[in-house]
Amino acid sequence: MIFPCIDLLDGKVVQLVQGREKALEGDSPLEMLRRFAAFPEIQVIDLNAAMGTGSNDALVRLLAAHARTRVGGGVRSADRARALVDAGAHKVIVGTAAFAADGINTAFLADLAAAIGKERVIVALDSMKGRIVVKGWRESTRLRAEDVLAALEPYCAGFLCTYVDKEGMLQGTDLDWFRRLRAATPLEITAAGGITTLEEVHALLEMNVHAALGMAVYTGRIRLEDLAKLVHGVPNPGA
């Protein structure tokens, strides 16, 4: 499956480079939904909530009410996740709160799965220089994504794995990393970060990995028309 991304910052649709520098602004959220109408599900990330600089709750609710969405950013409590589901989110992405100083935050993840059902939980494994990063990609942990997948499986339906090293840079992604991740878990994997060409999307789908696309779509490097053909012409990978 292919997920176009809508990232929200200060009330606007944006694309950032490595989660820090704003590279461009998109159209209004509802206009982006219209442009993405051919895709069965949209990924929505509240960057303010992820970075602890506010929230875009009204826009998140608007998008979740108008499209099938997987929503992330600032999900640090079961109540927050339940509120997103109540607002219409199909799945909830959790990153920072899934990890504690000494490893995986199993207590939080158990509460989250009990609150909304593990089938609605996606754990974000954002990797920079080989280590999982949290708090809007501003803090590095000692953990590697490859090493924690199995331990996280009881609490979620799948993983959003972002190759932060190339996020938003249009320089290509690390297909070998995604192959290693694919071999490490039977659960759904969605790849993000640096995906720049249609060939990379093909390669990911062929290895049974979903693709979440942002910068390449917003800049026209990958045409929505070509992606739509993939959506309707290739069997959806994963669970």
C-alpha positions as semicolon CSV with decimal commas, in nm:
position;residue;x (nm);y (nm);z (nm)
1;M;0,000;0,000;0,000
2;I;0,107;0,360;-0,060
3;F;0,032;0,631;0,196
4;P;0,056;0,997;0,092
5;C;0,159;1,207;0,392
6;I;0,004;1,522;0,535
7;D;0,236;1,677;0,794
8;L;0,092;1,964;0,997
9;L;0,293;2,249;1,149
10;D;0,148;2,572;1,287
11;G;-0,181;2,510;1,110
12;K;-0,026;2,446;0,769
13;V;0,060;2,145;0,554
14;V;0,441;2,133;0,531
15;Q;0,738;1,921;0,439
16;L;1,050;1,935;0,654
17;V;1,407;1,822;0,597
18;Q;1,508;1,576;0,870
19;G;1,225;1,708;1,085
20;R;1,390;2,047;1,133
21;E;1,403;2,284;0,836
22;K;1,078;2,369;0,658
23;A;1,131;2,307;0,288
24;L;0,787;2,387;0,152
25;E;0,420;2,440;0,229
26;G;0,141;2,246;0,062
27;D;-0,215;2,341;-0,017
28;S;-0,488;2,345;0,247
29;P;-0,548;2,015;0,428
30;L;-0,878;1,952;0,250
31;E;-0,723;2,033;-0,088
32;M;-0,447;1,782;-0,015
33;L;-0,712;1,524;0,067
34;R;-0,875;1,598;-0,268
35;R;-0,543;1,548;-0,445
36;F;-0,490;1,221;-0,257
37;A;-0,842;1,090;-0,323
38;A;-0,717;0,791;-0,524
39;F;-0,539;0,648;-0,221
40;P;-0,732;0,439;0,032
41;E;-0,554;0,571;0,341
42;I;-0,362;0,888;0,431
43;Q;-0,088;0,935;0,690
44;V;-0,130;1,245;0,907
45;I;0,142;1,366;1,145
46;D;0,098;1,657;1,387
47;L;0,454;1,790;1,399
48;N;0,379;2,047;1,669
49;A;0,247;1,773;1,896
50;A;0,549;1,555;1,817
51;M;0,790;1,836;1,907
52;G;0,591;1,953;2,209
53;T;0,524;2,297;2,060
54;G;0,145;2,290;2,057
55;S;-0,098;2,091;1,846
56;N;-0,312;2,095;1,533
57;D;-0,602;1,906;1,687
58;A;-0,875;2,081;1,490
59;L;-0,707;2,000;1,159
60;V;-0,639;1,642;1,265
61;R;-1,007;1,595;1,351
62;L;-1,107;1,753;1,020
63;L;-0,887;1,517;0,820
64;A;-0,988;1,210;1,021
65;A;-1,353;1,294;0,961
66;H;-1,308;1,315;0,584
67;A;-1,068;1,028;0,506
68;R;-0,935;0,699;0,636
69;T;-0,625;0,808;0,825
70;R;-0,338;0,683;1,035
71;V;-0,252;0,963;1,274
72;G;0,061;1,032;1,478
73;G;0,244;1,306;1,662
74;G;0,241;1,361;2,037
75;V;0,057;1,041;2,127
76;R;0,191;1,002;2,479
77;S;-0,113;0,869;2,663
78;A;-0,385;0,612;2,610
79;D;-0,641;0,890;2,648
80;R;-0,483;1,082;2,359
81;A;-0,491;0,773;2,140
82;R;-0,854;0,703;2,231
83;A;-0,947;1,063;2,147
84;L;-0,790;1,026;1,802
85;V;-0,983;0,705;1,737
86;D;-1,302;0,873;1,857
87;A;-1,228;1,157;1,612
88;G;-1,216;0,905;1,329
89;A;-0,853;0,791;1,304
90;H;-0,831;0,437;1,168
91;K;-0,492;0,374;1,327
92;V;-0,272;0,562;1,573
93;I;0,105;0,602;1,539
94;V;0,308;0,618;1,860
95;G;0,680;0,695;1,875
96;T;0,845;0,869;2,169
97;A;0,618;0,724;2,438
98;A;0,690;0,370;2,321
99;F;1,041;0,399;2,462
100;A;1,179;0,452;2,811
101;A;1,530;0,540;2,924
102;D;1,618;0,173;2,961
103;G;1,442;0,038;2,654
104;I;1,082;-0,030;2,554
105;N;0,801;0,126;2,758
106;T;0,598;-0,194;2,785
107;A;0,362;-0,057;3,050
108;F;0,253;0,229;2,825
109;L;0,221;0,008;2,520
110;A;0,010;-0,244;2,711
111;D;-0,222;0,036;2,828
112;L;-0,242;0,171;2,473
113;A;-0,325;-0,167;2,321
114;A;-0,591;-0,224;2,588
115;A;-0,742;0,119;2,525
116;I;-0,780;0,110;2,146
117;G;-0,686;-0,246;2,047
118;K;-0,344;-0,353;1,922
119;E;-0,485;-0,374;1,570
120;R;-0,504;0,007;1,570
121;V;-0,151;0,070;1,703
122;I;0,147;0,145;1,480
123;V;0,485;0,192;1,650
124;A;0,715;0,447;1,486
125;L;1,078;0,339;1,463
126;D;1,259;0,651;1,346
127;S;1,626;0,580;1,284
128;M;1,920;0,819;1,251
129;K;2,279;0,697;1,231
130;G;2,153;0,350;1,315
131;R;1,975;0,444;1,639
132;I;1,611;0,511;1,721
133;V;1,545;0,882;1,775
134;V;1,255;1,032;1,970
135;K;1,099;1,365;2,069
136;G;1,060;1,492;1,716
137;W;1,390;1,325;1,619
138;R;1,579;1,551;1,858
139;E;1,700;1,285;2,103
140;S;1,883;0,963;2,023
141;T;1,839;0,636;2,212
142;R;2,078;0,343;2,233
143;L;1,829;0,117;2,055
144;R;1,841;-0,014;1,699
145;A;1,517;-0,074;1,514
146;E;1,625;-0,422;1,407
147;D;1,672;-0,525;1,769
148;V;1,334;-0,420;1,911
149;L;1,085;-0,531;1,647
150;A;1,016;-0,872;1,803
151;A;0,968;-0,729;2,152
152;L;0,718;-0,474;2,020
153;E;0,506;-0,721;1,824
154;P;0,266;-0,807;2,112
155;Y;0,152;-0,445;2,136
156;C;0,090;-0,335;1,777
157;A;-0,031;-0,417;1,429
158;G;0,281;-0,291;1,256
159;F;0,562;-0,041;1,229
160;L;0,633;0,293;1,062
161;C;1,007;0,286;0,996
162;T;1,162;0,617;0,895
163;Y;1,515;0,648;0,761
164;V;1,572;0,992;0,911
165;D;1,923;1,026;0,767
166;K;1,771;1,108;0,427
167;E;1,427;1,234;0,529
168;G;1,310;1,513;0,301
169;M;1,641;1,530;0,114
170;L;1,535;1,360;-0,213
171;Q;1,857;1,159;-0,215
172;G;1,711;0,811;-0,203
173;T;1,648;0,577;0,087
174;D;1,825;0,271;0,230
175;L;1,655;-0,031;0,075
176;D;1,894;-0,271;0,247
177;W;1,782;-0,139;0,588
178;F;1,420;-0,203;0,499
179;R;1,510;-0,554;0,380
180;R;1,666;-0,625;0,720
181;L;1,359;-0,493;0,897
182;R;1,130;-0,697;0,673
183;A;1,322;-1,011;0,763
184;A;1,292;-0,935;1,135
185;T;0,913;-0,930;1,175
186;P;0,600;-1,077;1,017
187;L;0,400;-0,763;1,097
188;E;0,322;-0,478;0,858
189;I;0,609;-0,240;0,784
190;T;0,569;0,104;0,631
191;A;0,884;0,266;0,494
192;A;0,945;0,641;0,503
193;G;1,237;0,876;0,468
194;G;1,420;0,964;0,150
195;I;1,203;0,769;-0,093
196;T;1,263;0,962;-0,416
197;T;1,185;0,750;-0,722
198;L;0,911;0,526;-0,851
199;E;1,171;0,251;-0,875
200;E;1,226;0,270;-0,498
201;V;0,853;0,245;-0,440
202;H;0,842;-0,063;-0,667
203;A;1,132;-0,218;-0,475
204;L;0,962;-0,163;-0,141
205;L;0,632;-0,308;-0,258
206;E;0,812;-0,609;-0,401
207;M;0,970;-0,678;-0,061
208;N;0,625;-0,659;0,102
209;V;0,678;-0,315;0,258
210;H;0,434;-0,024;0,237
211;A;0,559;0,323;0,136
212;A;0,472;0,655;0,302
213;L;0,555;0,941;0,066
214;G;0,599;1,309;0,134
215;M;0,864;1,527;-0,027
216;A;0,885;1,332;-0,353
217;V;0,511;1,377;-0,405
218;Y;0,497;1,741;-0,299
219;T;0,782;1,837;-0,532
220;G;0,653;1,631;-0,823
221;R;0,954;1,398;-0,832
222;I;0,701;1,116;-0,816
223;R;0,370;1,181;-0,990
224;L;0,048;1,100;-0,808
225;E;-0,089;0,955;-1,131
226;D;0,190;0,698;-1,144
227;L;0,144;0,608;-0,778
228;A;-0,231;0,570;-0,827
229;K;-0,163;0,315;-1,101
230;L;0,047;0,117;-0,855
231;V;-0,226;0,137;-0,592
232;H;-0,484;-0,006;-0,827
233;G;-0,260;-0,240;-1,020
234;V;-0,040;-0,408;-0,756
235;P;-0,172;-0,622;-0,468
236;N;-0,138;-0,445;-0,134
237;P;0,159;-0,578;0,061
238;G;0,151;-0,665;0,427
239;A;-0,134;-0,723;0,667
